[in-house]
Amino acid sequence: MSNQLCHFAINADDLGRAQRFYENVFGWTFTPWGPPGFFQIETGGGSGTPLGALQQRRDLIEGRPATGYECTLGVDDLDAVIAGVESNGGKIIMPRVTITGVGDLIFFADTEGNVTGAMQYVSTDS
């Protein structure tokens, strides 16, 4: 399984706030697992979907708190995501751009300052 995203982690100062954000915007669920301050994320993607984690922010490099991950999430309705981000305490940091032949992309900051992309891909159905 080389060159495939298998796991992602979201680092947060306020785990409850971050959990509510992702539950409300994407419908994800969270299950406590392992050490305190660590949750597995169920994104609903099924088999082959990268595993996710929500965890208490920590310093992997002394004096430099982990600020999150950068992933681009494929979404069905970019307008709904934009509305969800804005109504749940996030901020759009790069407005919608169209990548010809690929889809529409935004970048947003969640309630914890993590930057993430959301892409509504061009339909390949004929």
Secondary structure, DSSP 8 states (H G I E B T S, - for coil): -TTS--EEEEEESSHHHHHHHHHHHH--EEEE-SSTTEEEEE-S--TT--EEEEEE--EEETTEE------EEE-S-HHHHHHHHHHTT-EEEEEEEEETTTEEEEEEE-TTS-EEEEEEE-----
